[in-house]
């Protein structure tokens, strides 16, 4: 939902079950929930619907439904028009670079050029250990850089050979190419790390169309500024990279109900975070509270919000953000303070 040239975009992460939001549903019910949410997001004017290439639940691994992302993406690409589609994938060794290139190109073709491919910088998850793809001591920096190099080469239509630490290709190709040879790449990173921007490989700084940051407004502001410096040092325009905020969101009628919800044992234990920390790095609260916090993120340099709604599978917060919050978030005035009150 693009509410004006100077206003941020609004996107969402779909309910796939990865955070136990679909616990107790059958596979068919979980899929129906995902489709209905995608159709509603389109009707509400959201810009992009994101899926995540995951096989298990967090923070606890439980045998509950998690909809497979690439299967779902292909179906949504063919049946839900007029909304951008994004998919966040782990980097190798958890996913094969050639198959990733082929799947992304195919989804972009099916959707008519609506796909954005995201790459995670998160360390290996328990599900990777369960699947046998985890390697002791393996980092994400070189794997991410090699994946970006491989994808760009494969999508150019030429046979690609790469002998990297993590990615190895021998005359591989990924024809047909995506609708857009320069298919947009996004990297997701944690702004809470003091050197978050410095941890990203140079390939990500050069090639990614956007970064999705997780963190508090002040942390995001620091990461955005540091990322811009890295772009400048490479002779690249910092303004060519967009910066998004990835955050959980739930809209409450009043502060009391929000505070009660935040302090319940389930919520505290869910992410093992103090309620105040959860509140600082998330969009939980009344409409007015969320407007104030969204304004801080925009002042920090964010041009897009990517939201995962904590009341899934319900859609009240999804609707209220589209109707009551997104139209009212303005571009920041110069010198706007992004610090915490």
C-alpha positions as CSV (number, residue, x, y, z in Angstrom):
1,X,0.0,0.0,0.0
2,X,1.8,3.1,-1.3
3,X,0.0,6.0,0.4
4,X,1.9,8.7,-1.4
5,X,5.3,9.6,-2.9
6,X,6.8,10.7,0.4
7,X,5.2,8.0,2.5
8,X,6.4,4.5,3.3
9,X,5.2,1.3,1.7
10,X,3.4,-1.4,3.8
11,X,3.9,-5.1,3.3
12,X,3.3,-8.2,5.4
13,X,4.6,-11.6,6.3
14,X,2.0,-14.3,5.6
15,X,0.7,-16.7,8.3
16,X,2.5,-19.9,7.3
17,X,2.6,-21.5,10.8
18,X,6.3,-20.8,11.5
19,X,5.5,-19.0,14.7
20,X,2.8,-21.5,15.8
21,X,0.1,-19.2,14.7
22,X,-1.7,-22.0,12.9
23,X,-1.3,-24.6,15.6
24,X,-4.2,-27.1,15.7
25,X,-5.3,-26.5,12.1
26,X,-5.2,-29.2,9.4
27,X,-3.0,-28.8,6.3
28,X,-6.1,-27.8,4.3
29,X,-7.2,-25.3,6.9
30,X,-3.7,-23.8,7.1
31,X,-3.6,-23.3,3.3
32,X,-7.0,-21.8,3.2
33,X,-6.0,-19.3,6.0
34,X,-2.9,-18.3,3.9
35,X,-4.9,-17.8,0.7
36,X,-7.6,-15.8,2.4
37,X,-5.0,-13.6,4.1
38,X,-3.3,-13.0,0.7
39,X,-6.6,-12.0,-0.9
40,X,-7.4,-9.7,2.0
41,X,-3.9,-8.1,1.9
42,X,-4.4,-7.4,-1.8
43,X,-7.8,-5.9,-1.2
44,X,-6.4,-3.7,1.6
45,X,-3.7,-2.4,-0.6
46,X,-0.5,-4.0,0.9
47,X,2.5,-3.8,-1.4
48,X,4.1,-7.2,-0.9
49,X,3.1,-10.5,0.7
50,X,6.2,-12.3,2.1
51,X,6.7,-16.0,2.7
52,X,9.6,-17.6,4.5
53,X,11.4,-20.8,3.3
54,X,11.0,-22.7,6.6
55,X,10.1,-26.2,7.6
56,X,9.6,-26.0,11.4
57,X,8.2,-23.7,14.1
58,X,9.8,-21.2,16.5
59,X,10.5,-20.6,19.3
60,X,9.6,-24.2,20.1
61,X,9.8,-27.0,17.5
62,X,6.4,-28.6,17.5
63,X,4.7,-30.9,15.0
64,X,2.3,-28.2,13.9
65,X,1.5,-27.2,10.3
66,X,4.0,-25.1,8.4
67,X,3.0,-24.4,4.8
68,X,5.9,-25.1,2.4
69,X,6.9,-21.7,0.9
70,X,7.8,-22.4,-2.7
71,X,4.7,-24.5,-3.3
72,X,2.5,-21.8,-1.8
73,X,4.3,-19.1,-3.7
74,X,3.7,-20.8,-7.1
75,X,0.0,-21.1,-6.3
76,X,-0.4,-17.6,-5.1
77,X,1.5,-16.2,-8.1
78,X,-1.0,-17.9,-10.4
79,X,-4.2,-17.0,-8.5
80,X,-3.7,-13.8,-6.5
81,X,-2.9,-10.9,-8.8
82,X,-1.9,-7.3,-8.3
83,X,0.3,-7.7,-5.2
84,X,4.0,-8.1,-4.9
85,X,5.3,-11.5,-3.7
86,X,8.4,-12.0,-1.7
87,X,10.2,-15.1,-0.4
88,X,12.9,-15.2,2.2
89,X,15.4,-18.1,1.8
90,X,18.3,-19.3,3.8
91,X,21.6,-19.2,2.0
92,X,23.6,-22.3,1.2
93,X,24.5,-24.8,2.6
94,X,20.8,-24.9,3.7
95,X,19.5,-24.3,0.2
96,X,21.2,-25.1,-3.2
97,X,22.1,-22.0,-5.1
98,X,21.1,-23.4,-8.5
99,X,17.7,-24.7,-7.3
100,X,17.2,-21.3,-5.6
101,X,17.9,-19.5,-8.9
102,X,15.5,-21.8,-10.9
103,X,12.7,-21.6,-8.3
104,X,12.9,-17.8,-8.1
105,X,13.0,-17.4,-11.9
106,X,10.0,-19.7,-12.3
107,X,8.0,-17.9,-9.6
108,X,8.8,-14.6,-11.2
109,X,7.6,-15.8,-14.6
110,X,4.4,-17.3,-13.2
111,X,3.6,-14.1,-11.3
112,X,4.4,-11.8,-14.3
113,X,7.4,-10.2,-12.7
114,X,6.2,-9.7,-9.2
115,X,8.8,-11.6,-7.2
116,X,11.4,-10.2,-4.8
117,X,13.9,-12.7,-3.4
118,X,15.1,-12.3,0.2
119,X,18.2,-13.8,1.7
120,X,18.6,-14.3,5.4
121,X,21.7,-13.4,7.5
122,X,20.4,-15.3,10.5
123,X,22.6,-18.2,11.8
124,X,21.4,-21.7,11.4
125,X,18.2,-22.7,13.0
126,X,17.3,-25.8,14.9
127,X,15.4,-27.0,11.8
128,X,18.6,-26.9,9.8
129,X,20.2,-29.3,12.4
130,X,17.2,-31.5,12.1
131,X,17.4,-31.5,8.3
132,X,21.2,-32.3,8.3
133,X,22.2,-29.1,6.5
134,X,24.0,-27.5,9.5
135,X,27.8,-27.3,9.4
136,X,29.7,-26.7,12.6
137,X,31.3,-23.3,12.6
138,X,29.8,-22.2,9.2
139,X,29.1,-18.5,8.9
140,X,26.6,-16.7,6.7
141,X,28.9,-13.9,5.3
142,X,30.7,-15.9,2.6
143,X,27.7,-18.1,1.9
144,X,25.6,-15.0,1.3
145,X,28.2,-13.3,-0.9
146,X,28.7,-16.5,-3.0
147,X,24.9,-17.0,-3.3
148,X,24.4,-13.4,-4.6
149,X,27.3,-13.9,-7.1
150,X,25.8,-17.2,-8.3
151,X,22.3,-15.9,-8.7
152,X,23.3,-12.9,-10.7
153,X,25.4,-15.1,-13.0
154,X,22.8,-17.8,-13.4
155,X,20.0,-15.3,-14.2
156,X,22.1,-13.8,-16.9
157,X,21.6,-17.0,-18.9
158,X,25.2,-18.1,-19.2
159,X,26.8,-21.3,-17.9
160,X,28.2,-20.6,-14.5
161,X,31.2,-22.1,-12.8
162,X,32.0,-21.2,-9.2
163,X,34.3,-22.8,-6.7
164,X,33.6,-21.1,-3.4
165,X,33.7,-22.0,0.2
166,X,30.0,-22.9,0.2
167,X,28.7,-22.6,-3.3
168,X,30.1,-24.9,-6.0
169,X,28.8,-24.8,-9.6
170,X,30.3,-26.5,-12.7
171,X,28.8,-25.1,-15.9
172,X,25.4,-24.7,-14.4
173,X,22.6,-22.6,-16.0
174,X,19.2,-21.4,-14.9
175,X,17.2,-20.9,-18.2
176,X,14.6,-19.6,-18.5
177,X,15.7,-16.4,-16.8
178,X,13.3,-14.4,-14.6
179,X,11.1,-11.7,-16.2
180,X,13.5,-9.1,-14.9
181,X,17.1,-10.2,-15.3
182,X,18.0,-7.9,-12.4
183,X,15.4,-9.6,-10.1
184,X,15.3,-7.6,-6.9
185,X,17.3,-9.1,-4.0
186,X,16.6,-8.2,-0.4
187,X,18.7,-9.1,2.6
188,X,17.3,-9.3,6.2
189,X,19.6,-8.3,9.0
190,X,19.4,-7.6,12.8
191,X,20.1,-3.9,13.5
192,X,20.6,-4.7,17.2
193,X,24.2,-5.7,16.4
194,X,26.4,-2.6,16.9
195,X,28.2,-3.3,13.6
196,X,25.1,-4.7,11.8
197,X,25.9,-3.0,8.5
198,X,29.6,-3.9,8.6
199,X,28.7,-7.6,9.0
200,X,27.0,-7.6,5.5
201,X,29.2,-8.8,2.7
202,X,30.2,-6.4,0.0
203,X,28.1,-8.3,-2.5
204,X,25.0,-7.5,-0.5
205,X,25.9,-3.8,-0.2
206,X,26.4,-3.7,-4.0
207,X,23.5,-5.8,-5.2
208,X,20.6,-5.7,-2.8
209,X,17.7,-3.4,-3.7
210,X,16.6,-3.3,0.0
211,X,17.5,-4.3,3.5
212,X,15.0,-5.4,6.0
213,X,16.2,-4.4,9.5
214,X,15.0,-5.8,12.8
215,X,15.5,-3.6,15.9
216,X,14.6,-0.5,17.8
217,X,14.3,2.9,15.9
218,X,17.7,4.1,17.2
219,X,19.4,0.8,16.1
220,X,17.8,1.0,12.7
221,X,18.9,4.6,12.3
222,X,22.5,3.7,13.1
223,X,22.4,0.7,10.7
224,X,20.9,2.7,7.8
225,X,23.6,5.4,8.2
226,X,26.4,2.9,8.3
227,X,25.1,1.1,5.3
228,X,25.0,4.4,3.4
229,X,28.6,5.0,4.3
230,X,29.6,1.6,2.9
231,X,27.7,2.4,-0.4
232,X,29.5,5.7,-0.7
233,X,32.9,4.1,-0.2
234,X,32.1,1.8,-3.1
235,X,31.1,4.7,-5.3
236,X,27.4,3.9,-5.2
237,X,24.4,6.0,-4.4
238,X,23.0,5.2,-0.9
239,X,19.6,6.3,-2.0
240,X,19.4,3.4,-4.5
241,X,18.9,1.0,-1.6
242,X,15.6,1.0,0.3
243,X,15.5,0.3,4.0
244,X,12.5,-1.6,5.5
245,X,11.6,-2.4,9.1
246,X,10.6,-6.0,9.9
247,X,8.5,-6.0,13.0
248,X,5.7,-7.8,14.8
249,X,2.5,-5.9,15.0
250,X,-0.8,-6.0,17.0
251,X,-3.3,-3.2,17.4
252,X,-5.0,-2.8,20.7
253,X,-8.0,-0.7,21.8
254,X,-6.2,0.8,24.8
255,X,-2.9,0.8,26.6
256,X,-4.2,-1.3,29.5
257,X,-5.1,-4.2,27.2
258,X,-1.7,-4.0,25.5
259,X,0.2,-4.0,28.7
260,X,-1.8,-6.9,30.1
261,X,-1.2,-8.9,27.0
262,X,2.6,-8.1,27.0
263,X,2.9,-9.2,30.6
264,X,1.1,-12.5,30.3
265,X,3.4,-15.5,30.8
266,X,2.7,-16.8,27.3
267,X,3.9,-13.7,25.6
268,X,7.0,-13.3,27.8
269,X,8.0,-17.0,27.4
270,X,7.2,-17.0,23.7
271,X,10.3,-15.1,22.7
272,X,12.1,-15.1,26.1
273,X,12.3,-11.3,26.0
274,X,11.3,-8.8,28.7
275,X,8.0,-7.1,27.8
276,X,9.7,-3.7,27.5
277,X,12.2,-5.0,24.9
278,X,9.4,-6.6,22.9
279,X,7.6,-3.3,22.9
280,X,10.6,-1.3,21.8
281,X,11.4,-3.4,18.8
282,X,7.8,-4.2,17.8
283,X,4.6,-2.3,16.8
284,X,2.3,-3.3,19.7
285,X,-0.2,-0.8,20.9
286,X,-3.1,1.6,20.2
287,X,-3.4,3.3,16.9
288,X,-1.8,6.5,18.4
289,X,1.1,4.5,19.9
290,X,1.8,2.8,16.6
291,X,1.6,6.1,14.7
292,X,4.2,7.5,17.1
293,X,6.5,4.5,16.8
294,X,6.1,4.2,13.0
295,X,7.1,7.9,12.8
296,X,10.3,7.1,14.7
297,X,11.2,4.4,12.2
298,X,10.5,6.6,9.2
299,X,12.7,9.3,10.8
300,X,15.4,6.6,11.1
301,X,15.3,6.1,7.4
302,X,12.7,3.4,6.9
303,X,10.7,3.6,3.6
304,X,8.8,0.3,4.1
305,X,7.2,-1.7,6.9
306,X,7.1,-5.4,6.7
307,X,4.7,-6.7,9.4
308,X,4.0,-10.0,11.0
309,X,0.7,-9.8,12.8
310,X,0.6,-11.3,16.3
311,X,-3.2,-11.9,16.2
312,X,-2.9,-14.3,13.2
313,X,-5.0,-16.2,12.1
314,X,-7.3,-13.3,12.9
315,X,-7.0,-10.3,10.6
316,X,-8.1,-7.4,12.7
317,X,-4.7,-5.8,13.1
318,X,-4.0,-6.3,9.4
319,X,-7.2,-4.4,8.5
320,X,-6.7,-1.6,11.1
321,X,-3.1,-0.9,10.0
322,X,-4.3,-0.5,6.4
323,X,-7.3,1.6,7.3
324,X,-6.2,3.7,10.4
325,X,-2.4,3.8,10.4
326,X,-0.8,3.6,7.0
327,X,-2.7,6.6,5.5
328,X,-1.5,8.8,8.5
329,X,2.2,8.0,8.5
330,X,4.1,11.0,7.0
331,X,7.6,11.6,5.8
332,X,9.8,12.9,8.6
333,X,10.8,16.5,9.0
334,X,14.5,17.3,8.9
335,X,16.2,16.8,12.2
336,X,13.5,14.5,13.6
337,X,14.7,12.8,16.8
338,X,14.8,9.0,16.4
339,X,16.0,8.3,20.0
340,X,13.8,6.6,22.6
341,X,11.6,8.6,24.9
